[in-house]
Amino acid sequence: FLKSRDGIRLARIVEILTNDKESCLVGKMRLPAISRLQKLHNVGVSLSVLEASGVANIADISAHHVVDGHRPKVLKLLWSIIAHYQLRAVLDVTLLENEIRDVHRANRKRREYVAAFLTRTSNVDEMSSENAHECEDSDNLVKLLLKWCQAVCSCFGYFVENFTTSFADGKALCLLMHYYHPGILRKEEILPTTRDLPNFFSTENQREHEKEAVAHNIFDEQYENALQNERRNSAMANKRMSDLGGVPGMLAVTDSANIPEEKSMILCVAYLCSRLMESSKEIFATMVIQRCYRRYQSMILTERKKLSASVIFSFWKSNKKRYFECQKRKYLSSVRVIENFLFAKKKELKLMQALRLERIKRSEAACVLQCMIRRYKSRKCYLLLLNQHLAGKKIQTHFRRYSAQKNFSLHKQQFHALVILQCFWRRYRSRSFLLLSKKCAIYIQS
């Protein structure tokens, strides 16, 4: 800022950018610029030339701001110069608009499947255009650049709202390069970021719980991993941009905790867009060349097929009779062999049928013999059992009769013995009573 206060360097920059050698802006400077009035004159001349060149948003910047080293105003002036000259030199408005239409047209089918996402994307576009992107610059190039980023990233379901928070995780830059050069940066190499973390506290009533959860380090580990992934994405994007070439290495490794500076990101995206537009032209030219070459190859192949078909047909027409005769002779021997084979098989089949009938008859005769033998054996067993049954009955009858006779004789002997015992007992009692009566009578008589 100190070196630009005298207005000389600013005048030289303006002269180079405007490429107006006739005005000789440096010749209008007051040298050496020692006093404050000389510095104000030099800076005022440069600002008037910039306003005449159409540089926007510098009406509120005066020579006093530059001479006094007013940092925000000087930065705004430098950014206005860069946005007016450098962005227009890097980007083509018509080409960028056509590219946005081509991106939407190429991904129309994809957008039909994600209609809800498209609604949200359109809302984002309106919001970004209304807010004019917070960068104090209403230039259409910045708006078109943001819309181009939104159109490309919307194909992958990634929302781009601005050039600060949306590009902090490096994922947007990676998606832009992947869309045009999938071979240089594959989608699998892009790591998940903090925007991919699940939103556990979505309602307003749960904000206090969210604060408590963060206070207790519930999601610290996941958040740190996501931040590391963002830094890796940013570093990978810088490396791939350097591999592409044409993009100055002006970006540092950033993440959601360290949001990049907006104007630097706009310049980087502008250079990247210009480089990718060139790649888009190269890819389109390659596709046109491939399409023409394939059409030419298809035409040559069709002509060759037609020529081959005509040659084959003429050869077939001239050799058709001989071919059929050769085939007839060839197939005649084959037919004879087949006939002999069929006759042999037929004879063998008849023999097998005869053997089968004989086998059936033998089995039927064996069944009849088995029935007769089984009937004879069963009858013999039945008669044997019947004789045994009758003999058992007869033996039982004789045994029962013998037992009855034996029991009757034993009972008879016992009855006779009892009768004899009763006779002896009665005689003994009668004799005893008689003797007693006799003794008593003798005693009484005496």
Beta strands, then each sheet from edge to edge (+ up, - down):
end
